[in-house]
Amino acid sequence: MPYVERTGLVVTGIWATQQYAGQEYLPDGHADLLPTLAEYKATARKEVDIEAGIARSRFPSPGFLVEQEYKHAESGASSYVAAGYTGTVPVCVQDWATVNGWTAQQAADDIIATAAVWYGIMDIIRGHRLIGKKAIEVAIDAAGVDTEKALAIANLRGVIPQ
């Protein structure tokens, strides 16, 4: 049976058989139904971006607006350190000191060290994301796209806090 040309309405599978019995249609898997290599690459790159987002969402902690809380604490700790650990202790620093039984200086230093680890993890995730997307971009066929996407996603899923 000859295939119909791609005209905008492409029907496949069982629905096509029931609704358009006796008419020609493109069967599942026909080349005209498959995405172009450029479309396939674009979808793969989006999947890598999504996986990077999932990896980033594991840090620093799960929860609504936790990232902003960490950034606020880092800002407060940094300003306290910049003032030579003198003056009014920011509430976010004092709270961390209180719950841990630490001095304000210990709490500020710990907040800043935690932020450095967090930024380091984000850098690793960003590196895996960018390298994976570039590898997908230069892949010469769908198999290469699949290989590079799988590698990028495995690398992103392998990022864990130390």
LUMBA-500458 format. One line per 3 residues: number of its first residue (from 1); their letters; for each residue x, y, z of N, C-alpha, C, CB. Coordinates in steps of 0.001 Angstrom, whole numbers. Glycine has a CB too. Layout:
N
NUM) a) X:Y:Z:X:Y:Z:X:Y:Z:X:Y:Z | ...
This chain:
162
1) mpy) 852:-1167:0:0:0:0:901:1235:0:-971:-5:1226 | 699:2183:-887:1508:3398:-874:1121:4267:325:1333:4188:-2198 | 2080:5047:802:1823:5914:1944:1341:7266:1475:3074:6068:2805
4) ver) 488:7887:2264:38:9231:1925:1148:10212:2281:-1291:9591:2667 | 1122:11352:1633:2114:12372:1950:1737:13047:3256:2231:13411:810 | 2737:13614:3913:2501:14342:5156:1774:15638:4800:3849:14630:5924
7) tgl) 551:15781:5294:-250:16945:4907:-750:17735:6100:-1421:16509:4073 | -369:17407:7272:-839:18111:8460:-1668:17204:9347:-1650:19331:8067 | -2547:16392:8770:-3320:15435:9548:-2708:14071:9303:-4844:15461:9167
10) vvt) -2070:13559:10322:-1462:12239:10216:-2113:11382:11281:108:12290:10384 | -2736:10309:10886:-3390:9421:11832:-2697:8071:11807:-4892:9275:11510 | -2577:7470:12974:-1877:6200:13067:-2620:5258:13997:-441:6407:13551
13) giw) -2193:4034:13992:-2613:3050:14976:-4070:2656:14903:-2331:3557:16314 | -4569:2165:16027:-5903:1592:16088:-6979:2635:15815:-6133:954:17440 | -6787:3850:16298:-7769:4909:16069:-7935:5152:14578:-7350:6209:16781
16) atq) -6810:5167:13873:-6861:5380:12424:-7613:4237:11758:-5435:5502:11833 | -7391:3021:12210:-8048:1864:11611:-9551:1945:11817:-7497:559:12204 | -9981:2344:12993:-11402:2405:13288:-12078:3588:12597:-11615:2489:14784
19) qya) -11450:4736:12596:-12076:5947:12078:-11935:6110:10566:-11490:7140:12761 | -10885:5575:10011:-10590:5796:8598:-10435:4464:7853:-9313:6640:8447 | -11261:3510:8172:-11176:2192:7538:-11232:2345:6020:-12320:1264:8033
22) gqe) -10345:1681:5347:-10299:1716:3899:-9493:2860:3330:-11662:1782:3371 | -9098:3823:4165:-8282:4928:3683:-6818:4658:4011:-8745:6269:4302 | -5958:5289:3276:-4535:5119:3532:-4130:5969:4724:-3701:5491:2287
25) ylp) -3209:5464:5494:-2665:6214:6620:-1233:5759:6829:-3520:6012:7916 | -509:6557:7609:880:6228:7903:923:5315:9120:1723:7511:8142 | 1528:4160:8983:1605:3251:10134:2592:3772:11179:2018:1837:9677
28) dgh) 2367:3332:12415:3302:3702:13477:4721:3354:13055:2942:2993:14805 | 5663:4248:13354:7057:4005:13027:7450:4450:11641:7356:2575:13173 | 6508:4932:10836:6843:5401:9493:7780:6604:9602:5557:5772:8692
31) adl) 8716:6708:8676:9725:7763:8710:9112:9164:8758:10627:7645:7502 | 7976:9361:8124:7351:10685:8144:6793:11054:9520:6239:10742:7115 | 6651:10084:10385:6144:10348:11726:7270:10568:12728:5265:9204:12185
34) lpt) 8482:10203:12372:9616:10329:13274:10128:11765:13268:10738:9351:12878 | 10641:12226:14385:11182:13584:14407:12447:13669:13554:11481:14024:15854 | 12736:14856:13090:14001:15055:12396:15123:14936:13417:14044:16439:11668
37) lae) 16342:14810:12952:17469:14731:13875:17551:16000:14720:18786:14511:13105 | 17302:17152:14123:17333:18415:14875:16262:18421:15969:17126:19617:13922 | 15060:17941:15653:13992:17873:16651:14351:16879:17762:12658:17471:15985
40) yka) 14935:15764:17361:15333:14734:18326:16394:15274:19281:15863:13482:17596 | 17352:16019:18725:18401:16626:19552:17802:17649:20511:19474:17292:18665 | 16876:18467:20022:16254:19484:20872:15526:18835:22048:15276:20346:20052
43) tar) 14818:17765:21785:14111:17054:22849:15099:16461:23849:13221:15946:22260 | 16171:15886:23357:17187:15294:24240:17837:16363:25116:18263:14564:23411 | 18134:17519:24529:18739:18607:25315:17777:19075:26413:19121:19800:24393
46) kev) 16482:19146:26107:15496:19525:27119:15455:18500:28244:14104:19673:26487 | 15573:17224:27889:15560:16176:28910:16773:16297:29830:15530:14787:28253 | 17910:16675:29273:19105:16889:30095:18885:18088:31017:20364:17109:29202
49) die) 18293:19175:30499:17994:20337:31343:17067:19958:32492:17362:21458:30507 | 16057:19161:32192:15113:18730:33227:15839:17900:34285:13950:17913:32605 | 16683:16990:33835:17428:16156:34790:18361:16997:35651:18233:15084:34048
52) agi) 18966:18031:35062:19818:18937:35842:18980:19660:36894:20527:19963:34914 | 17778:20050:36527:16887:20684:37497:16541:19763:38644:15624:21142:36821 | 16319:18500:38319:16026:17511:39366:17241:17348:40276:15628:16141:38740
55) ars) 18430:17298:39685:19646:17172:40487:19814:18386:41399:20880:17013:39578 | 19587:19586:40862:19711:20798:41682:18667:20822:42789:19575:22053:40812 | 17488:20278:42536:16426:20326:43539:16733:19461:44761:15117:19885:42921
58) rfp) 17708:18564:44632:18097:17737:45787:18951:18521:46771:18857:16492:45322 | 19407:19705:46397:20302:20498:47228:19758:21900:47366:21720:20527:46642 | 19858:22530:48451:20510:22045:49649:19650:21064:50432:20881:23197:50521
61) spg) 18350:21297:50458:17404:20418:51137:16076:20526:50395:17247:20794:52662 | 15263:19499:50458:13948:19625:49816:13075:20608:50593:13248:18244:49720 | 12196:21253:49910:11271:22172:50564:11062:23417:49740:11774:22544:51940
64) flv) 10004:24101:50046:9623:25301:49318:10491:26476:49765:8126:25615:49532 | 11145:27131:48839:11969:28321:49051:13198:28080:49928:11135:29397:49666 | 13644:26850:50043:14823:26562:50860:16072:27221:50253:15029:25031:50989
67) eqe) 16151:27228:48925:17294:27892:48282:17398:29340:48716:17176:27814:46758 | 16277:30044:48717:16287:31444:49108:16699:31601:50575:14910:32068:48873 | 16260:30682:51401:16649:30717:52808:18157:30557:52953:15921:29621:53595
70) ykh) 18734:29612:52204:20177:29407:52265:20931:30632:51764:20573:28180:51452 | 20443:31237:50688:21100:32430:50153:21005:33589:51139:20477:32830:48806 | 19861:33706:51794:19697:34748:52807:20670:34521:53970:18238:34777:53321
73) aes) 20770:33285:54422:21694:32974:55516:23137:33239:55095:21532:31507:55962 | 23475:32865:53872:24833:33124:53383:25118:34620:53340:25030:32509:51987 | 24153:35397:52871:24321:36854:52810:24537:37433:54200:23099:37512:52149
76) gas) 23722:37002:55149:23875:37479:56525:25218:37083:57117:22754:36939:57396 | 25609:35834:56900:26892:35359:57426:28055:36111:56777:27043:33841:57191 | 27962:36337:55490:29040:37046:54783:29185:38474:55283:28779:37050:53274
79) syv) 28066:39141:55512:28153:40515:56015:28710:40543:57436:26771:41189:55977 | 28378:39550:58236:28912:39460:59604:30416:39207:59573:28199:38336:60397 | 30857:38323:58698:32297:38052:58554:33010:39307:58059:32546:36864:57574
82) aag) 32420:39986:57056:33039:41194:56501:33186:42290:57564:32210:41718:55319 | 32290:42281:58569:32366:43262:59659:33324:42800:60755:30972:43509:60254 | 34074:41736:60479:35040:41234:61461:34395:40532:62631:35879:42357:61971
85) ytg) 33252:39924:62394:32494:39207:63431:32097:40148:64571:33323:38027:63984 | 31837:41401:64234:31439:42378:65243:30101:42983:64846:32519:43486:65407 | 29517:43680:65797:28244:44326:65538:27086:43367:65790:28197:44850:64108
88) tvp) 25935:43757:65299:24732:42952:65492:24840:41661:64689:23467:43744:65080 | 24609:40551:65368:24638:39252:64700:23330:39095:63931:24841:38077:65730 | 23409:38810:62639:22180:38598:61874:21367:37450:62481:22508:38301:60391
91) vcv) 20051:37581:62436:19159:36581:63030:19439:35192:62466:17692:36960:62787 | 19646:35094:61149:19881:33787:60544:21159:33141:61080:19960:33918:59027 | 22152:33948:61405:23401:33433:61974:23170:33049:63430:24545:34484:61858
94) qdw) 22490:33913:64181:22242:33636:65597:21389:32385:65773:21559:34832:66262 | 20395:32204:64921:19565:30999:65012:20395:29745:64818:18442:31042:63978 | 21298:29764:63846:22146:28596:63578:23109:28361:64737:22933:28782:62259
97) atv) 23606:29434:65308:24491:29308:66469:23731:28704:67648:25082:30686:66858 | 22535:29177:67883:21737:28716:69021:21398:27232:68915:20456:29530:69127 | 20902:26795:67745:20492:25396:67636:21672:24437:67698:19732:25179:66349
100) ngw) 22866:24926:67386:24049:24056:67428:24908:24252:68670:24891:24290:66210 | 24566:25217:69514:25372:25491:70702:26725:26096:70338:25576:24212:71504 | 26751:26903:69292:27986:27500:68795:28027:28995:69076:28134:27246:67299
103) taq) 29202:29555:68843:29320:31004:68831:28787:31507:67490:30805:31459:69064 | 28533:32795:67452:28080:33391:66190:29154:33247:65108:27723:34882:66392 | 30412:33335:65499:31498:33178:64517:31507:31763:63940:32867:33493:65166
106) qaa) 31347:30758:64789:31300:29380:64299:30117:29183:63347:31204:28393:65480 | 28983:29733:63710:27795:29590:62874:27992:30280:61523:26565:30167:63590 | 28532:31484:61529:28769:32218:60275:29735:31448:59385:29323:33636:60563
109) ddi) 30800:30956:59974:31787:30191:59194:31162:28917:58616:33008:29828:60074 | 30319:28252:59401:29674:27031:58931:28690:27333:57795:28949:26332:60093 | 27945:28396:57917:27001:28781:56862:27759:29043:55565:26186:30038:57277
112) iat) 28856:29753:55649:29646:30065:54455:30280:28802:53869:30737:31096:54790 | 30760:27906:54728:31335:26643:54238:30260:25791:53550:31979:25849:55407 | 29073:25758:54121:27970:25010:53512:27614:25596:52150:26735:25018:54434
115) aav) 27593:26910:52063:27300:27572:50788:28358:27218:49744:27227:29102:50976 | 29612:27155:50162:30687:26806:49218:30493:25387:48676:32073:26928:49902 | 30096:24468:49529:29821:23095:49074:28650:23106:48110:29525:22154:50275
118) wyg) 27614:23830:48450:26417:23921:47621:26765:24487:46245:25348:24793:48308 | 27534:25568:46212:27934:26146:44919:28823:25187:44139:28665:27480:45130 | 29661:24442:44836:30494:23446:44162:29649:22367:43491:31458:22807:45157
121) imd) 28611:21921:44185:27705:20927:43616:26977:21504:42406:26692:20446:44673 | 26544:22749:42532:25879:23391:41391:26818:23501:40196:25367:24785:41784 | 28086:23779:40443:29060:23850:39344:29227:22491:38662:30420:24345:39867
124) iir) 29257:21426:39449:29374:20081:38887:28148:19769:38023:29529:19024:40017 | 26974:20083:38548:25734:19846:37798:25753:20655:36503:24487:20218:38653 | 26151:21911:36598:26188:22759:35399:27156:22191:34369:26590:24201:35766
127) ghr) 28297:21731:34829:29273:21145:33916:28724:19925:33200:30528:20774:34665 | 28109:19023:33940:27516:17828:33327:26424:18213:32329:26937:16895:34412 | 25622:19206:32686:24533:19651:31812:25087:20237:30512:23653:20692:32533
130) lig) 26026:21146:30625:26569:21796:29426:27336:20829:28537:27474:22943:29823 | 28149:19979:29146:28919:18999:28368:27970:18028:27673:29913:18225:29280 | 26947:17570:28394:25983:16644:27803:25224:17265:26648:25010:16170:28851
133) kka) 24782:18503:26828:24041:19168:25756:24919:19401:24525:23476:20500:26253 | 26174:19738:24739:27076:19943:23594:27322:18621:22880:28422:20562:24053 | 27503:17547:23624:27713:16232:23015:26498:15817:22195:28008:15179:24094
136) iev) 25312:16121:22690:24088:15839:21932:24062:16674:20661:22829:16121:22789 | 24422:17930:20784:24407:18839:19630:25294:18347:18495:24851:20228:20054 | 26441:17772:18825:27375:17354:17773:27215:15888:17362:28790:17587:18234
139) aid) 26280:15177:17993:26031:13778:17605:25578:13731:16149:24958:13118:18533 | 26013:12689:15439:25723:12629:13998:24475:11828:13656:26894:12037:13273 | 23922:11112:14644:22713:10340:14376:21944:10122:15674:23060:8983:13714
142) aag) 20764:9532:15556:19903:9323:16719:20562:8420:17755:18572:8726:16285 | 21298:7417:17318:21981:6526:18267:22997:7316:19084:22681:5358:17522 | 23715:8208:18419:24669:9055:19139:23977:9974:20126:25483:9878:18162
145) vdt) 22837:10518:19729:22048:11363:20630:21645:10557:21858:20790:11927:19908 | 21141:9342:21638:20720:8491:22755:21875:8190:23697:20129:7187:22233 | 23027:7890:23140:24206:7574:23949:24616:8772:24798:25375:7137:23050
148) eka) 24702:9931:24168:25149:11129:24887:24125:11582:25924:25421:12263:23902 | 22850:11451:25604:21810:11807:26572:21873:10875:27782:20409:11744:25917 | 22022:9593:27519:22100:8624:28617:23302:8900:29515:22179:7196:28063
151) lai) 24432:9251:28903:25637:9549:29681:25431:10802:30523:26855:9726:28752 | 24867:11854:29925:24629:13092:30663:23683:12855:31838:24057:14167:29734 | 22624:12118:31593:21651:11852:32660:22282:10984:33761:20389:11154:32080
154) anl) 23073:10003:33379:23752:9181:34395:24696:10034:35223:24529:8022:33734 | 25417:10927:34576:26336:11815:35314:25558:12713:36282:27166:12685:34326 | 24436:13268:35819:23630:14137:36679:23032:13371:37846:22520:14795:35874
157) rgv) 22606:12153:37588:22028:11356:38679:23095:10897:39672:21291:10138:38111 | 24348:10911:39238:25435:10485:40105:25954:11576:41035:26555:9981:39274 | 25466:12796:40863:25922:13893:41716:25259:13757:43087:25595:15283:41072
160) ipq) 26096:13541:44099:25582:13407:45466:26438:14273:46378:25589:11907:45941 | 25866:14742:47467:26668:15568:48377:27756:14754:49046:25782:16213:49437 | 28878:15390:49263:30006:14722:49919:29915:14857:51427:31335:15295:49424
